[in-house]
Amino acid sequence: MTTQSIDPTTRRVPPLGGLNLTVLGIELKRMLRNRRTIIFTLIFPAALLLVFGGQDGWQDKAGSGNVAAYILISMGLYGAALTAAAGGSMVALERSLGWSRQLRLTPLNPVAYILMKAVVALTMGALAIAAVYVVGIVQGKAEMPTDVWILSAVVTLFCTLTFAALGVFVGFIVPGENAMQILGPGLALLAFLGGVFIPIDSYSQIVRDIAYWTPMYGVAEIARAPLTHELPWYAVVNAVGWFAIFVAGAAWRMSKDTARV
């Protein structure tokens, strides 16, 4: 029996660190086959929009549109945040099943791995935003210029990267079966505090002071800025700061995790 020796010098690092469409396709199919993810990230926010549709005052003016448009953008952000966090938290399940350990034995670069998670999160987030916006169009109560419809959707989509990073961070900390059990209620609480479900102006001063420091406040203000034409500087600082914290936390935990191999 003869064995064939391989010259190490002939080995080449895969293009883009091993990132390819096949891997991305597998990740997306896995997310779309998860019924719980579909229900709570695509259907639930759209259903909330329909529930809130019976409230008085939806036709009142808000920025260049009305209150219905304000709530529409908020529900789109919430749905996309849930979806992005769910996609990021899949690393917890991958770790519990040993899949992430197998991936680290392949030429897949850690940066490419994180980039893959970000692309999946953006894709799923786009579906969540589209679902809410389609319901809003069919409902017929949201009024805003066409460019605001488009710009608010795009801005909201990129804001969800913050919660994709949060999902990865949590996924590296808690066991696989507990990740979304923590993120789901946690994001709902952050949405209430951050003014996604209820405008911050309706809160007491103490609650408002707390809300300004929460992760959902800054991205919510940025997402609605194309409609309201208002964007406080401290909201931008809030959004950038929390994004940096979650990315740094995810990178730190990933480096600790890969150090075990």
ZIBELCOR-V660999 format. One record per helix or strand of 2 or more residues. SS is the DSSP state (a for helix, b for strand). FROM is the first residue (numbers start at 1). TO is the last residue. If there is no record, write none. Layout:
BEGIN
ss=SS from=FROM to=TO
ss=SS from=FROM to=TO
END
This chain:
BEGIN
ss=a from=8 to=10
ss=a from=15 to=18
ss=a from=21 to=32
ss=a from=35 to=54
ss=b from=61 to=62
ss=b from=65 to=66
ss=a from=67 to=97
ss=a from=99 to=104
ss=a from=110 to=139
ss=a from=146 to=159
ss=a from=161 to=171
ss=a from=176 to=193
ss=a from=200 to=202
ss=a from=205 to=211
ss=a from=215 to=228
ss=a from=233 to=258
END
